[in-house]
């Protein structure tokens, strides 16, 4: 009998726990595990992870115990990606497929450089509202994963990854315009995530006319201009759709970067304003709004 495919997850943050719990409940711990170095695995095992109040029965596997997985799911923060790549390396076999749930447009390139581009698919995690407080994760909306290939072609690898995710109970859609989807979400994050952190406001702070909303729009327009230089068309209608979505959010909610600054954690500013600044330099396009946001977020982090 053919061996059933196994899924390796790395990162036990909100998304890692949420999707890890769903996949473990659906497929069982023999087919789903968390990859972690020995020290981290021991720390995780000592924690009582819960997801929406239910105890999680996760299995933790160290690199020394590694066997190749069919699918490797990166659910770490950008600041932990380099270490996660090395931890996961022994789990990557000749046929292992790799997806990243990280924000931004750069993690796939880092994964491809580490493992080879033939292993890496493109992914956007969209529509989830999971929040982690200690070992407890809560969510109302699981959202979904959008996946595709870097070329836009629908390949056997894309179909195989989608089929395995769906078998594991993870909502998943195949998109041939995955690079557009990634850039569109990045445009939102460059505006919403950063502005709420810099102006120290929940969503209500950008839902009404004022400086914060104006800054959000200006930052998104810089991303729109840079996307065009990278061959991706983001329209004014895309911006309007994101603003409409923003206006419908819980006014007292907040995006991840403001959660990070309030908790005095390192932010993912390099994925957002940092990426915009680097692309601006590459293409000779000024990015004054993202320059300001980058500087302000650096000041917030320096004051921790």
C-alpha positions as CSV (number, residue, x, y, z in Angstrom):
1,X,0.0,0.0,0.0
2,X,1.3,3.4,-0.9
3,X,2.5,5.4,2.1
4,X,0.1,8.3,3.0
5,X,1.6,11.8,2.5
6,X,2.7,13.6,5.6
7,X,2.5,17.3,6.4
8,X,5.2,19.2,8.3
9,X,4.4,22.6,9.9
10,X,6.9,25.0,11.3
11,X,5.8,27.8,13.5
12,X,3.4,27.6,16.4
13,X,1.9,31.1,16.2
14,X,-1.7,31.9,15.6
15,X,-1.8,30.5,12.0
16,X,0.4,27.5,12.8
17,X,-1.7,26.4,15.7
18,X,-5.0,27.1,13.9
19,X,-4.1,25.2,10.8
20,X,-2.1,22.6,12.7
21,X,-5.1,21.8,14.9
22,X,-7.4,21.5,11.9
23,X,-5.0,19.2,10.0
24,X,-4.2,17.1,13.1
25,X,-7.9,16.7,13.9
26,X,-8.6,15.7,10.3
27,X,-5.6,13.5,9.4
28,X,-4.3,12.5,12.8
29,X,-0.9,13.1,14.4
30,X,0.8,10.4,12.4
31,X,0.3,12.4,9.2
32,X,0.7,15.9,10.7
33,X,3.5,17.2,12.9
34,X,5.4,20.3,13.9
35,X,9.1,20.5,13.0
36,X,11.2,22.0,15.8
37,X,14.7,21.9,17.1
38,X,15.1,19.9,20.3
39,X,15.0,22.9,22.7
40,X,11.9,24.3,21.0
41,X,10.2,20.9,20.8
42,X,10.7,20.4,24.6
43,X,9.3,23.9,25.2
44,X,6.3,23.3,23.0
45,X,5.6,19.9,24.5
46,X,5.5,21.6,28.0
47,X,2.9,24.0,26.8
48,X,-0.8,23.2,26.7
49,X,-1.8,24.6,23.3
50,X,-5.5,25.2,22.8
51,X,-7.5,26.3,19.8
52,X,-10.9,27.8,20.4
53,X,-10.8,26.2,23.9
54,X,-10.0,22.7,22.6
55,X,-6.8,21.0,23.7
56,X,-4.3,20.4,20.9
57,X,-2.7,17.0,20.5
58,X,0.3,18.1,18.5
59,X,3.3,15.9,17.6
60,X,6.7,17.6,17.6
61,X,9.6,16.1,15.5
62,X,13.2,17.3,15.7
63,X,15.6,17.4,12.7
64,X,17.4,14.4,14.1
65,X,14.2,12.4,13.8
66,X,13.4,13.8,10.3
67,X,11.9,12.0,7.4
68,X,10.8,13.8,4.2
69,X,7.4,15.3,4.2
70,X,5.0,15.6,1.3
71,X,4.2,19.2,2.2
72,X,6.1,21.7,4.3
73,X,4.1,24.6,5.7
74,X,6.0,27.6,6.9
75,X,3.9,29.5,9.5
76,X,6.7,31.5,11.2
77,X,7.2,35.3,11.5
78,X,9.6,36.8,8.9
79,X,12.2,37.3,11.7
80,X,12.3,33.6,12.3
81,X,12.4,32.5,8.6
82,X,16.2,31.9,8.3
83,X,16.3,29.7,11.4
84,X,13.1,27.8,10.2
85,X,14.7,27.1,6.8
86,X,17.6,25.3,8.5
87,X,15.4,23.4,11.0
88,X,13.1,22.2,8.1
89,X,16.0,21.3,5.8
90,X,16.2,17.6,6.8
91,X,12.4,17.2,6.2
92,X,12.8,18.4,2.5
93,X,13.0,15.4,0.2
94,X,13.2,15.2,-3.6
95,X,9.4,15.5,-3.9
96,X,8.6,17.7,-1.0
97,X,6.4,20.8,-1.8
98,X,6.8,24.0,0.2
99,X,4.3,26.8,1.0
100,X,4.8,29.9,3.0
101,X,2.0,31.6,5.0
102,X,4.2,34.7,5.6
103,X,3.1,38.1,4.6
104,X,4.8,40.0,1.8
105,X,6.5,38.9,-1.5
106,X,9.9,37.8,-0.4
107,X,9.7,34.5,1.5
108,X,9.2,32.4,-1.6
109,X,12.4,33.6,-3.0
110,X,14.3,32.8,0.2
111,X,12.8,29.3,0.3
112,X,13.6,28.7,-3.4
113,X,17.2,29.8,-2.8
114,X,17.4,27.3,0.1
115,X,15.7,24.3,-1.4
116,X,15.4,24.9,-5.1
117,X,12.6,26.6,-6.9
118,X,11.1,23.3,-8.1
119,X,9.9,22.7,-4.5
120,X,8.3,26.1,-3.8
121,X,4.7,27.1,-4.5
122,X,3.2,30.6,-4.0
123,X,0.6,31.1,-1.3
124,X,-1.5,33.8,0.2
125,X,-3.2,33.3,3.6
126,X,-6.4,35.4,3.4
127,X,-9.5,36.1,5.5
128,X,-8.5,34.7,8.9
129,X,-8.8,36.4,12.3
130,X,-6.8,34.1,14.5
131,X,-5.3,35.7,17.6
132,X,-2.8,34.0,20.0
133,X,-2.6,34.8,23.7
134,X,0.1,32.6,25.3
135,X,-0.6,29.0,24.2
136,X,-4.3,29.8,23.5
137,X,-5.4,30.5,19.9
138,X,-8.9,31.8,19.1
139,X,-10.6,32.5,15.8
140,X,-14.0,33.0,14.2
141,X,-12.9,32.8,10.6
142,X,-10.3,30.3,9.4
143,X,-10.0,32.1,6.1
144,X,-8.4,30.2,3.2
145,X,-5.1,29.6,1.5
146,X,-4.7,30.7,-2.1
147,X,-2.0,28.8,-3.9
148,X,-0.4,28.8,-7.4
149,X,2.9,28.6,-9.3
150,X,5.3,31.4,-9.8
151,X,4.7,31.2,-13.6
152,X,0.9,31.3,-13.3
153,X,0.6,27.8,-14.9
154,X,-1.5,25.2,-13.2
155,X,1.0,22.5,-12.5
156,X,0.7,18.9,-11.1
157,X,2.6,20.2,-8.0
158,X,-0.1,22.9,-7.4
159,X,-2.9,20.3,-7.8
160,X,-1.1,17.9,-5.5
161,X,-0.6,20.5,-2.8
162,X,-4.2,21.8,-3.0
163,X,-5.6,18.2,-2.9
164,X,-3.5,17.4,0.3
165,X,-4.6,20.7,2.0
166,X,-8.2,20.0,1.2
167,X,-7.9,16.4,2.4
168,X,-6.5,17.9,5.7
169,X,-9.5,20.1,6.1
170,X,-7.8,23.4,5.1
171,X,-9.9,25.7,2.9
172,X,-7.8,26.1,-0.3
173,X,-8.2,27.6,-3.7
174,X,-5.9,27.4,-6.8
175,X,-5.3,30.8,-8.4
176,X,-3.4,31.4,-11.6
177,X,-3.0,35.0,-10.7
178,X,-1.2,34.3,-7.4
179,X,1.4,37.0,-7.9
180,X,-1.3,39.6,-8.3
181,X,-3.0,38.2,-5.1
182,X,0.3,38.5,-3.2
183,X,0.9,42.0,-4.3
184,X,-2.7,43.1,-3.6
185,X,-2.5,41.8,0.0
186,X,0.9,43.5,0.3
187,X,-0.5,46.8,-0.8
188,X,-3.2,46.5,1.9
189,X,-0.6,45.6,4.6
190,X,1.7,48.4,3.6
191,X,-1.2,50.8,4.3
192,X,-3.3,49.3,7.0
193,X,-0.9,47.3,9.1
194,X,1.8,50.0,9.3
195,X,-0.5,53.0,9.8
196,X,-2.3,51.5,12.7
197,X,1.0,50.8,14.4
198,X,2.5,54.2,13.7
199,X,-0.6,56.2,14.7
200,X,-1.3,53.8,17.5
201,X,-4.9,53.3,16.5
202,X,-7.3,50.4,16.1
203,X,-9.2,50.0,12.8
204,X,-11.5,52.9,13.8
205,X,-8.5,55.2,13.3
206,X,-8.5,54.6,9.6
207,X,-12.2,54.2,9.0
208,X,-12.9,58.0,9.0
209,X,-11.4,60.9,7.1
210,X,-8.2,62.2,8.7
211,X,-4.4,62.0,8.6
212,X,-4.2,58.2,9.4
213,X,-6.6,57.3,6.5
214,X,-4.8,59.7,4.1
215,X,-1.4,58.1,5.0
216,X,-2.8,54.6,4.5
217,X,-4.0,55.6,1.0
218,X,-0.8,57.3,0.1
219,X,1.3,54.2,1.3
220,X,-0.9,51.9,-0.8
221,X,-0.5,54.1,-3.9
222,X,3.3,53.8,-3.5
223,X,2.9,50.0,-3.5
224,X,0.6,50.3,-6.5
225,X,3.3,52.2,-8.5
226,X,6.0,49.7,-7.5
227,X,3.8,46.7,-8.4
228,X,3.5,48.1,-11.9
229,X,7.3,48.3,-12.2
230,X,7.4,44.6,-11.2
231,X,4.9,43.7,-13.9
232,X,1.8,43.4,-11.6
233,X,-1.2,45.6,-12.3
234,X,-3.0,46.9,-9.2
235,X,-5.9,49.2,-10.0
236,X,-7.7,52.0,-8.2
237,X,-10.6,49.6,-7.9
238,X,-8.4,47.2,-6.0
239,X,-7.6,50.1,-3.5
240,X,-11.3,51.0,-3.2
241,X,-12.2,47.3,-2.5
242,X,-9.6,47.2,0.3
243,X,-10.8,50.4,1.8
244,X,-14.4,49.1,1.7
245,X,-13.2,45.9,3.5
246,X,-11.3,48.1,6.0
247,X,-14.4,50.1,6.7
248,X,-16.3,46.9,7.6
249,X,-13.8,45.6,10.1
250,X,-14.5,45.6,13.9
251,X,-13.6,49.2,14.8
252,X,-11.9,48.0,18.0
253,X,-9.8,45.3,16.3
254,X,-6.2,45.8,15.2
255,X,-3.8,44.3,12.7
256,X,-0.8,42.3,13.6
257,X,1.8,45.1,13.5
258,X,0.0,47.1,16.1
259,X,-0.4,44.0,18.2
260,X,3.4,43.6,17.9
261,X,4.2,47.1,18.9
262,X,1.8,47.0,21.9
263,X,3.5,43.8,23.0
264,X,6.9,45.2,22.3
265,X,7.8,42.5,19.8
266,X,9.9,42.9,16.6
267,X,7.6,43.8,13.7
268,X,7.5,42.7,10.1
269,X,8.4,46.2,8.8
270,X,11.1,44.8,6.5
271,X,8.3,42.9,4.6
272,X,6.3,46.0,4.2
273,X,8.0,49.5,4.1
274,X,11.4,47.8,3.9
275,X,10.4,46.0,0.7
276,X,8.9,49.1,-0.7
277,X,12.1,51.1,0.0
278,X,14.3,48.4,-1.6
279,X,12.1,48.2,-4.7
280,X,11.9,52.0,-4.9
281,X,15.7,52.2,-5.0
282,X,15.8,49.4,-7.6
283,X,13.4,51.2,-9.9
284,X,14.3,54.8,-9.1
285,X,10.8,55.5,-7.6
286,X,10.6,57.7,-4.6
287,X,8.8,56.2,-1.5
288,X,8.4,59.1,0.9
289,X,5.4,57.7,2.8
290,X,7.0,54.3,3.3
291,X,10.3,56.0,4.2
292,X,8.4,57.9,7.0
293,X,6.5,54.7,8.2
294,X,9.8,52.7,8.2
295,X,11.5,55.4,10.3
296,X,8.6,55.7,12.7
297,X,8.3,51.9,13.2
298,X,12.1,51.7,13.8
299,X,11.8,54.4,16.5
300,X,8.9,52.5,18.1
301,X,11.0,49.3,18.2
302,X,14.1,51.1,19.5
303,X,12.1,52.4,22.4
304,X,11.1,48.9,23.7
